[in-house]
């Protein structure tokens, strides 16, 4: 039976999936998720706002047996309010659930649990104190982000990590206000900042910060700065030509065919220009030379007679 996905193009690798998930954030996701796994910290995964699925595909790679992965997005559904509807129409008009699922299933055998609804439903749909990692990248409106942060606080396990996307973009002031308000008034503690995302926890961030600082100091492709603000240590990381970590290819990846070497062509020597044949020297008439000598040595009477004879002969030839 043909499915709705079979006639659509499939991504061959993660970079083929549209979305905003730069190498630095991939490195940080990999570091933080792997750290949890190595320390035996178990828990579910949650993403609010998936777009085409790039970061969800990455998160799904860290899902272990017994854990659940939930994603939430409006997709084609109607927005809960006019402002959210205008935002969706402007930025995500091409987003469909089918496109997300097609991309995700290119890398994984099963879909995560999909909530096609506003992010406000997760507080009722996702169990409290169940998740170790929450990625918030849904609405950019202050009221929605404020609610998403509150839901994440209730859903996260002790030591869990929340990641807020677009916390500093010029076109998303609502995210910035909600994020820093949570830091100042709601107990959220920054772990680090990337160019796009704020990584934070409601527990002690210092052990993770120390590891990230050590990682950045060992890498030549990561700039590091540390500041103090409002009683928080702010660790800021910036990519300097960083490459994304290795990630498995999709089921549809094909090895590029090696190019067949061209048969060498023997060089053709340029034609050697033949030397021009020297022109044969003009042979002067011996007869004329003899006549000139004769004119020079004979007596004037005879010379004049010879000259008159030659003149008459030329006249006859011309006439």
Secondary structure, 3 states (H helix, E strand, C coil): CCCCCCCCCCCCCHHHCCCCCCHHHHHHHHHHHHHHHHCCCCCEEEEECCCCCHHHHHHHCCCCCCCCEEEEECCCCCCCCHHHHHHHHHHCCCCCHHHHHHHHHCCCCCCCEEEECCHHHHHHHCCCCCEEEEEECCCCCHHHHHHHHHHHHHHEEEEEEEEEECCCCCCCHHHHHHHHHHHHHCCCEEEEECCCEEEEECCCCHHHHHHHHHHHHHCCCEEEEEEEECCEEEEEEEECCCCCCCCCCCCCCCCCCCCCCCCCCCCCCCCCCCCCCCCCCCCCCHHHHHHHHHHHHCCHHHHHHHHHHHHHHHHHHHC
